[in-house]
Amino acid sequence: MRRLVLMLCLVFWALPAGAWEDADLGVRVPDPPGWEVREGPSPRVLVRYHGPPGPGPRPSLWVHARETQTELDRSLALEVVRALAARLEGFKLLGSRSTQVQGLPAHRLGYRAGLAGHEFQATQVFWVRDGRLYVVTLTGPLDRYSSLLPILDRTLEEIEFFEPAPAAGQS
């Protein structure tokens, strides 16, 4: 009986997690295991996830997309940093580097800041695909942040792009 329970547990944990999908954009984002999925509060926020409760504010992972005419370059990264510094209290850039997401050129920013009296750490990764700027943002309490980074990295590794559904009236 113990073997059966152990085998069932192993099979259960090996099953793929769920995923949030937008057929119109052609993007699928894996659900972080144990995180709560919430639809985005605005048209630019595609999906947001909230981590398990713990000390301090809950960690979150947000996926944004908006149309853009801009290509990914250094000036776009500087524009993002300036916007964050203007909007957040005590903004401190911790790092900025080029990277890739699914073979596409991307940029990764790490920073600490405050908002509404709460200090947090965040990483934003952004890239341009098919005329859209995608931004994935992980935020969390300072004391737990390093343990959250694998969630962001897994999301970026497993995000999928596929052919968008045709618009209504098109074949």
Secondary structure as UniProt FT lines:
FT   HELIX           2..14
FT   STRAND          19..22
FT   TURN            23..26
FT   STRAND          27..30
FT   TURN            33..34
FT   STRAND          36..39
FT   TURN            43..44
FT   STRAND          45..50
FT   STRAND          60..67
FT   HELIX           74..87
FT   STRAND          89..101
FT   TURN            102..103
FT   STRAND          104..115
FT   TURN            116..117
FT   STRAND          118..129
FT   TURN            130..131
FT   STRAND          132..140
FT   HELIX           142..144
FT   HELIX           145..158
FT   STRAND          160..161
FT   TURN            168..169
//
